[in-house]
Amino acid sequence: MMRSGRYVQQTEGYSAFIPAPLPPEPPIKMDAELHRLLSNADRALGRLDGATSILPNPDLFVAMYVRQEAVLSSQIEGTQSTLEDVLQYEIDVKGQERFKDVQEVVNYVNAMNYGLKRLQEFPLCLRLLREIHTELLKDVRGSDRTPGEFRKSQNWIGPQGCNLGTAAYVPPTVAEMHQSLDNLERFLHDTNSLPVLIHCGLAHAQFETIHPFLDGNGRIGRLLITFLLCQQGILQKPLLYLSHYLKFHRIEYYDRLMAIRTHGDWEGWLKFFLQGIFEVSQSATTTARSILEMRENHREIIGQQISSSSYGLRLLDILFQHPIVNIRLVENELQCSYATARKIVDKFVEIALLDEVTGWQRNRLYRYKPYLDLFESSYSLINPDNSDSH
């Protein structure tokens, strides 16, 4: 048997993979490259924590990153919605064209927030994963695939139209799946035997290998990374999201997971995983610093060009929470008249801090584009030299 598990021939003719319990035996070989990548990732996470701690309201930054991660993680599963779609949905559900896709993203945000709240009550466990799965699939595509329950039938992974005999990968049988999940839960609770990031990388890969749900395994597996880092106190805020890195390197991601199953190559997977932690942490740190600089610049512009600058500065703070607004939202948040809200928004358009996105005469929406652009540009900061590799 390989250190990662074994393939077992089933009576129906296909082979299912039965993972060995974690941690791997023989243990992870910490060569010079793995040590270097682990050290780089640890330092980058520390810088990210430091950079976000000096933001005026880090929770607003976190909220945007959670939305961004939800969009990217859902795009990996085939949705078409964008960050702006989600922000518009939060203001006006009825006006949203891609309602179902956006609802999947909103569910991801809700599942993330639900899980983080529950982690304050008890540690990460199988029960919590099932609860999060329920939140993820509520009233969306996949809601007919037993939300909140581990599968009771065999699943498989492969191109559309494949079957158990032609699948690229067949996870453990239902009986073996339950034993594998029990082993994984014990490993999740064993937080002292390995460096946190190594522990996290092993847990994510093992969850994807077990594939315990009929739908939503990829999204739950990516949420698992964030939950583990927050539970272990590596990050004070949930700010590390790998979906863009995994989407960008999608082929290598799947190849690395398969190499664990076929060759027991845990080290190759961990090197790929740690490089992702490093790149994503650097990108988020750059974005946090850019936000701080941009906020100071825009406060200065408002002070110079808007006579009622107190309203202007308050609107600026609102835009960090709601980067897409309508006049009614501004009126409510500033607690002023509709006419005053309209006037201050028009002034923001005039000085290029807002632009109108609908082209309509009524029910207009205004976008704080400089802020949104920082999150869009953070995608390109991740490994920009290999942007067409996959």
N, C-alpha and C positions, 0 to 999 in steps of 0.2 A: 504493500500500500504506500502511495505517495504521502508526504508530510501534510498535504492539503486535503486528502480524502481519497475516495476510490469510486470508480464507475462500476455500477452493478447492473448486469443484464436482467431485464424484466421478462416475464413470460410472454408479453405481447411483442417482444422483439427489439425494443429500444433499450438504451442504457441510461440510467439516472445516476447523477453524481451525488454521493453521500459525503458531506464535508467532515473532516476530522475536527475535534474540539480545538479551540484556541486556548492558550497561545501555541504556535506551531512547534512541532518537535521533528528534527532538531531545531533549536532556537534560531531566531533571526540572526543572521550573520551581519554584525555591525562593522562593515568595512569602512575605509577612509571616506569614500563617496557618500555613503549613507550617513555617517557622522557629520560630514560637511553640510549636507542637505537638511538634516535635522537641526543643526545649529543655526543655519541661515533662516529656516522657517520659524524657529523659536524667537530669534532676534526681530524678525519682521513683524511677528505678532505683538511683541513688546512695543515696537515703535507705533503700531496701529493703535494699541490701547492708549499710549501716551498722546498721540495726535488727536484722538477723539475726546480725550478728557479736557482739552482746553477749548473745545467748541462751546459757544454760549448755551446751546441747548442740544446736547448730544442725542437726546431721545428723538428729536426731529430727523436728524441724520440717520439714526437707526431705522426709523419708520420708512424712509425713502429706500434704504438698502434692503429692507425686508420686501418692499414692493418690487424692487428691481430683481431680487433673487426669485421671487414668485413668478415673475414674467419669464425669466430665462429658464427656470426649472420646468415650467409648463410648456415653453416652446420646445424643449427637448422631447416632450411627449406629443408634440404635434399641434399645439394651439398657435394661433396667429396674432394674439393680442399684444399690444405694446404697453410700455410704461404710461404713455399719455392716455391710452384707452382706459387704463385702470383709474387714473386720476380723474378723468372725465366721468367715469361711472360713479365715483364717490360723490360727485355733485349731482349728476342727472342720470339715473338708471334708465329712464325711458328713452333718452336720446342716444343710447349706446347701440351701435349697429351690431357689433359682435358680442351680443349679450352672453351667450353660452360660454364662449372662450374666456371672456372677462370674468364670468362667475367662477370658472375653474381657478383663475389666478387669485381672486378674492378669497376663495376657499383655502388656498395655500397660505395666504397671509393669516387667515383666521386659525388655521391648524398650527402655524408657527407660534402665534401669540398664545394660543391655548396650551400648547406643549410647554412653553417657557413658564407660564403661570403654574401649571401642574408640577413642574420640576421643583418649585419652591415647597411643595407639600410632600413629595416622596421621590425616590431616585428613579432613574430611567429603567423601565422594565417592559415586559411584553404587554402588560395591561395598558400602559401608557401608549405604546405603539398602536394598539387596537383602537384606543380612544381617538388618537390623532388621525388614524385612517378614516374613522367615521366622519370627522370634520372635513377631511380632504375631499371626500366623494359625495358630500351632501347635495342632492338635487342637481347633479351634473352628470356628464358622460361617465359611465362606470358605476352609477348609483344602483344599478341592478346586479352588481357583482359582489354581493355580500359585504358592504362596508362594515368595518369594525370586526370582521371575522377572518381567521386564518382559513386558507383554502381547504376544501374537502375533496378536491379532485386534482389530478395531475395537470400541471401547466408546462409550458415550454417556451423557448425563446428562439426566434429566427425570422427570416423574411416572411412577408405576407403570403399566405397560402400554404405555408409549410405545415407539416404534421409531426407527430411524435417521432416518426421514423426518419424524417429529413431535417429536423430542427438542429440549429447550431448548438443549442445547450438545453438539457433537460434537468431541472432542479430535483432535489430529493423527493421520493414518494411521500405521500401524506404521513404515513407512520413514521418514517425516518425524519421528516420535516419537524415533527413535534419534539423529537429527541434533540435535533440540531438546534432548535429554538431554545430549549432548556439549557443547552450548553452555552449558547450565545448569551443568554441572560446572566448566567454565572460569570461569564467573561466581562460583561458590562459592569458588574459589581466589583470586579477585581481591578481596582484602579491604582494599585501600588507596584505591581510587578514589572511594568514597562513604562517608558516615557509616554506622556499623555498623547502626543501626536502619533506615535507608533500604535498605541492602543486604539486610537480613533480610526486610523487607516485600516487596521486589521478588522475592526468591527464593521465598518462600512462595507468592505469587500465581502465579508462573511454573510452579512444580511442580504446583499445582492445575489450571492450564490444560493442561499436558502430560498429566496423569492417566495415568501410565505403568503402573499395575497394574490388574488386573481387579477387585480389591477392596482396601479399606484405604487408599485415597489420602488421604482426609480426615485420618485418624489419623496417617499418616506425615507429611503436610504440617504438622500441628500440632507433631509431635515435631521437625521440621526447625527450627522457630523456636527452641526451647530449645537444640538442639544448636549452632546458629549463635551464639547469645548466649554459651554457655559456651565454645565454641572461641575466640571473640574476646576472652574475658576480661572481658566486660561484667558478668557475674555470677560471683562466686566459687563460689556454689552454684546448682544448677538450681531456681530459685524463681519463675520467671515463666511463667505458664500462661494462655493466652488462651481456653481452651475455654468458660468461663462467659460471657465477653464475646461470643464468637462465637455461642454458643447463644442467648443473650439477644437479640442483634441479628441473628438468623439470616437474615431476609429481606434486610436491608441488606447483610449479608456477601456473599450470593450476587449481589445487584444490583451491588455494587461490583466484584466479580470480572468480571461480565458486561460492565460498562461499560468495563473495560480492553479486552476483546475487540471490543466493538462500536464504541467511540468513542476508544480509545487513552487513556482517562482514568486514567493512573497516579497523578496527583496526588490525585484524589478517593479512590482506594483507600488511598494512603499516609496521608492525613489520618485516615481511619477507623481504620487500623491503629495509628497513633501514639496516637490517643485511647484505644484499648484498652490499649496498653502503660502509659499514664499511669494509667488507672483501676484496672487490675489491680495495678500496683505499689503504689498508695496503699492498696488493700484489704489486700494481703499485709503491708505495713508496719504497718498498724493491728492486724492479727491478731498479728504478732510481738510488738508492745509489750503487747498484752492478755495474751498468754501469760506474759510476764515478770511482769506485775503479779499475775496469777492465781496463778502458782507461789509467789510470796512470801506472798500471802494464805493459801494452803492450807498452806504450811509452818508458818505461825504458828498456824493452827487445829489442826494435828496436834500441835504442841508443847504447846498448852494442853489438849487433850482426850484425848490418847492416852498412856497411861503408858509403854508400850514405844515411845517416839517414834522410836527408831533404826530399828525395823522399819517404822514408819509412813512415815518420810521415804524409806526405800529403796523402799517400795511406790509412793509418789508418783512417784519417778523411773521406775519400771517402767511406770506408767500413761502417761507421755509417749511411751513406745515402743510399748506395747500398750494402747490406750484401752479395749479390751474384753478381759477376762480370765476365766479360771475358777480354781477353787481349786488345781488341779493346777499350772497355770502359775505361780501365785504361790508355791506350795511350792517348785518347782524354781528360780525366780529368787531367792528369799530364802534358799534352802538351809536350810529349817526343816522342822519336822514338819507333817503335813497339818492337825493340830488347831490349831497356831499360825497357819498360813496362814488357816484358816477363821475363827479368832477376829479376826485383824486385818482381814480383808475385812468381816466382820460389823460391826466398829467403823466402818469407812469408810462402810458403808451407813447406820449410825446417825447419823453426822455429815453425811450427804448429799453425800459425795464420790463414792460409787458408788451405782448402783441396779441391781437384778436385772431382766433383760430377758426371760427365757423364761417365768416363771411356773411352771416345773417344780419338782418336789421333788428330782430328781436332774439331774446334768449342767447345772447352772446357769451362766449367763454374767452377768458384771457389767460395767456400762458407766460410764466416767468421763465423764459427760454434760457437765459444765461445759467440759471441754476440747473435746469434739466440737461443742458449741454454738458455740464460737468459729469453727470452720471453716464451720459452716452459716451463721452470721451474716455471714461474709465475703462470701457470695454477694450479700446484700442491700446491701452497701456499694458495689457496682458500679452506678452510675447509678440510685439508688433512686427518683428522680423519674419514671422512664420505665418502671416495672416492668410495664405492660400494653401496651407499644407494639407488641409482636409476638406 
